[in-house]
């Protein structure tokens, strides 16, 4: 009878426990390295980078079409860009860009301000600077031209 028991092959409980421990460690490592929250934040930052580029290009196209003159509302200090439909916003309106240069002003994907787009613009030594002050992951997003 003992010879029959020796012919049965399988894993010992220690081997199974060791395998489960290794699998658990690898699964935890993979999930922490993927970090979906961080990936979503990176995606929103990419959208912000794109949006400020769109605003910057529209402002420059406006200047090209108007003899090199930028919209007069752009000052030398950071100001929020207001949504077109909110005239009582504490910022500047770039309505001169809509609809000829932009279909609509882009809005920060996570900013919950109901009157501004979440983006800022300023004139700096005859150059336009557009920033995304609500970027994530300690990233400073800015475009200058």
Protein Blocks (a to p, Z undefined) as FASTA:
>chain_A
ZZmmmmpgcddfklmmmmmmmmmmmmmmmmmmnommlmmmmmmmmmmmmmmmmmmmmmmm
mmmmnnopacfklccbdcddddfklmkbccddfklmpcklbmbdcddfkbccfkbgoiac
ddeehiacdddfkbghhiacdddZZ
